[in-house]
Amino acid sequence: MFQKTVSTLASVVTATALAASPALARSDTSEGVHKNPLMTPSPLPYHAPRFDKIKSSDFKPAIEAGIKQQLAEVEQIANNAEPPTFENTLVALEKSGELLAHATGVFYMVSGANTNPTLQKTQKAIAPELASLHDAIFLNPKLFERVKAIYNQRDS
């Protein structure tokens, strides 16, 4: 019963995060090397996580890769030479960070249900990194100016 509940929750959390994400297609193709299942598309219905393949050590690399990916996406949005629009700023910002959303969604679900020393160590390590990411997004002056420009055009 518990496993079915976790699987159901996982499918809800990850269904949209995995949909055709190029970041999740990245994997190590070396023979004999463990592929990080958090960074590869799941063949399961609704792209549910493959809990039977995920190791506790998979979370930190996937989350760190997700942070780097989202920072790059936010920088691209903030430095977009086109005039700010709802689509190229706010929608793009909403769509950024798919890998991070997927990896953290599964991580918090697993660590909340059945933690271990590795997951606890990972939580301590990623907390400041995630805080730094959020600061980099919310305090980005170029991104703020783009959002402000869109806000100022709200009546038109």
N, C-alpha and C positions, 0 to 999 in steps of 0.2 A: 504494500500500500504506500509506504513512504517513498520508495523508488519511483512509483508511478506518479505521485504528487510532484516530486522533484523534476521528473522528466516533463510533465505537463507545464510546470512553471518555467522550465528552461526553454521550452518551445515558444512560449509567449514572449519571453525576454529577448530571444535571439532571432525570431522569425524575420523581422525587417532588417536587423543589423547585418545579417549575412547575405542578403539578396544581392547577388552580382557584385560583390565588393572586390575590387582588384587587390586590395591589401590583404584580404583573407586568402587569396589564392597563392600567396607567397609561402613556399615551404622548401625544406632542404631535400634535394633529390638524391643525395649521396646514399649509396646502398648501405644498409645497416645503421644509419643514423636515425634516431627517433625524430619523427616529424611532429611539430607542435600542433596538436589538433585544434587549438584555439586560433591558429593562424591559417587553417585550411578549411575550405568549405565542407560542411557536413553533408553526407549523403542521406541522412535520416529525414523523415517527414518534417516539414516546417524548419529544416536546418537545425533541429535540436542538437545540443552538444553531445558529443560522444564521450559520455562519462566513463565508459570502460577504457578509453584510450588516454584520458587526461591524467597527467601526473601533477602532483603539487608543485613540482619545479617548473612546470610549463607556464604558470600564471605570470611570474615576474617578467620574463622575456616578452611575452605577448602584451602585457600592459605597458612596458617601456616602449615597445615598437608602436603601440597605439598612441602613446603620448607624443612621440616624434612625428608620427603621421599627422596627428591633429594640429600640432604646432605648425607644420609645413602648410597644411590646408588653410589655417587661419592667416598665416603670413601671405599666402597667395590671394586670399580674399581682401585683406587689408591693403595690399599693394596693387590691386586691380586698377588698371589705367582707365577702364570704362567708368562713366558716371555711375554712382551708386543707384541701384534699383532694389526693389524688394527681392526679386529673383536672384540677382548676382551677389547680394550681400546676406540678407536674412535667411533665405532658403538655403543658400550655399553653406552658411554657418550652421544651420540646423542639420544639414546632411554631413557635416564634417565629423570625424572621429568615430567612424563605424567600427573599426577594429577595437578601439578603446572601449566603446560601449558594449561590444560583445564580450570582450575579455573581462571587464569589470563586472558585468552582469552575472556571468557564470561564476566568477571569483567570489563575489559577495554571497551568492546563493550557496555555494559549496562551503565557504568558510563559516557561514551562519548556521548551516545544518550539521556540519561534521568537521570541525577545525582540527588542526594538528600543529606541532611546532613550526613546520615549514610554512604553513599558511599564515600563522601568527607573525613570523619573521617577515614574510612578504607584506603583510598589512602595515607593519611598522615602516618598512622601506618605501612603500609606494605612497603613503599618506602625504609626506612633504612634496613628493614629485607631482601628485595630483593637485595639491594646493598651489604649487608653482605654476602648473598648467593653467588653472583657472585664473590666477593673477595675470598671467601673460595674455589671456584672452580678454578678460574684463577690463584690464588696464592698458590695453593696446590703443594708443592715441589715434592711429590711422583708422583702425576699425571703429572706434568711437565716432570719429568724424563722418564716416560712411553711414553709420546708423543714425546719427544726428541729422544728416542731410535727408535721409528717408523720412524721418520723423517730421522734419520741417515741411515736407511735401505732402503730408497726410491728408490735407484738405483737397488736394488736386489728385 
